[in-house]
Amino acid sequence: MELGESSLETAIREFAEETGIKVTAKRLLNVYTNSEHHYPNGDICQSVTFIYEMVAEENYDISTHRDDESLELRFFTKEEIDQLALAFDSHRLMIEEYVSGSFAMGH
């Protein structure tokens, strides 16, 4: 997040930087605040994550996407996601809530 930037502005900018896709936010889905992350250098932080539902502003063929930020873009089935190694356990909770369509408050 850049100084003076809202969480929504950050999400839209980061989405475009990581994927090359310009998006518009439909709605805020949830905010997660109880995630403690431990880094290899010993640093510990508590993150705040805002989850927005985004819509691409125009059709985009992800199969041809290549840039300095992302090696590959693709869609995953729920079963494929279940097999992925994720950076943080909190990411699995966020994905599970999104797939179920049920978001709990207080995370």
C-alpha positions as CSV (number, residue, x, y, z in Angstrom):
1,M,0.0,0.0,0.0
2,E,1.4,3.4,-1.0
3,L,1.1,6.4,1.3
4,G,-2.3,8.1,0.8
5,E,-3.7,5.1,-1.0
6,S,-7.0,3.4,0.1
7,S,-7.2,-0.4,0.4
8,L,-9.4,-0.4,-2.7
9,E,-7.0,1.7,-4.8
10,T,-4.2,-0.6,-3.6
11,A,-6.2,-3.7,-4.7
12,I,-6.9,-2.3,-8.1
13,R,-3.3,-1.2,-8.7
14,E,-1.8,-4.4,-7.5
15,F,-4.2,-6.5,-9.6
16,A,-3.1,-4.6,-12.7
17,E,0.6,-4.8,-11.7
18,E,0.5,-8.6,-11.1
19,T,-1.8,-9.6,-14.0
20,G,-1.9,-6.8,-16.5
21,I,-5.7,-6.8,-16.1
22,K,-7.6,-3.6,-15.3
23,V,-10.4,-4.3,-12.9
24,T,-13.3,-2.6,-11.1
25,A,-14.5,-3.6,-7.6
26,K,-18.0,-4.9,-7.3
27,R,-18.0,-5.2,-3.5
28,L,-16.0,-5.7,-0.3
29,L,-16.3,-9.3,0.8
30,N,-14.4,-9.3,4.1
31,V,-11.6,-8.0,6.2
32,Y,-9.2,-10.3,8.0
33,T,-7.1,-9.0,10.9
34,N,-6.1,-12.0,13.1
35,S,-3.3,-13.3,10.9
36,E,0.2,-13.5,12.5
37,H,3.0,-14.2,10.0
38,H,6.5,-15.5,11.0
39,Y,9.2,-14.8,8.5
40,P,12.5,-16.7,8.1
41,N,14.5,-13.7,9.4
42,G,12.5,-13.8,12.7
43,D,10.2,-10.9,12.0
44,I,6.6,-11.3,13.1
45,C,3.8,-9.2,11.8
46,Q,0.0,-9.1,12.0
47,S,-1.5,-8.4,8.6
48,V,-4.8,-6.8,7.6
49,T,-6.3,-8.2,4.4
50,F,-9.2,-6.7,2.5
51,I,-10.9,-9.1,0.1
52,Y,-12.8,-7.5,-2.8
53,E,-14.8,-9.1,-5.6
54,M,-13.3,-7.7,-8.8
55,V,-14.6,-7.6,-12.4
56,A,-12.3,-7.2,-15.4
57,E,-13.0,-4.1,-17.4
58,E,-12.6,-6.0,-20.6
59,N,-12.1,-9.6,-21.8
60,Y,-8.5,-10.7,-21.3
61,D,-6.9,-13.9,-22.6
62,I,-4.9,-15.1,-19.5
63,S,-3.2,-17.9,-21.5
64,T,-0.9,-15.5,-23.2
65,H,0.0,-13.4,-20.2
66,R,3.7,-13.1,-19.4
67,D,5.5,-10.3,-17.6
68,D,8.0,-9.5,-14.8
69,E,5.4,-9.9,-12.0
70,S,3.7,-13.2,-13.0
71,L,5.1,-16.3,-14.7
72,E,1.6,-17.7,-15.4
73,L,-2.1,-16.9,-14.9
74,R,-4.7,-19.7,-14.7
75,F,-7.9,-20.7,-13.1
76,F,-8.1,-23.5,-10.5
77,T,-10.9,-25.9,-9.5
78,K,-11.7,-26.1,-5.8
79,E,-10.1,-29.6,-5.8
80,E,-6.9,-28.2,-7.3
81,I,-6.8,-25.3,-4.8
82,D,-7.1,-27.9,-1.9
83,Q,-3.9,-29.4,-3.1
84,L,-1.9,-26.2,-3.4
85,A,0.8,-25.2,-0.9
86,L,-0.2,-21.7,0.2
87,A,2.2,-19.2,1.8
88,F,0.0,-18.8,4.9
89,D,-2.8,-20.8,6.5
90,S,-5.0,-17.7,6.6
91,H,-5.1,-17.8,2.8
92,R,-6.9,-21.1,2.9
93,L,-9.5,-19.7,5.2
94,M,-10.1,-16.8,2.8
95,I,-10.4,-19.1,-0.1
96,E,-12.8,-21.5,1.7
97,E,-15.0,-18.6,2.7
98,Y,-15.1,-17.3,-0.8
99,V,-15.9,-20.7,-2.3
100,S,-18.7,-21.3,0.2
101,G,-20.1,-17.8,-0.2
102,S,-20.3,-17.4,3.5
103,F,-18.0,-14.8,5.2
104,A,-17.7,-14.8,9.0
105,M,-16.8,-11.6,10.8
106,G,-14.1,-11.5,13.5
107,H,-11.1,-13.0,11.7
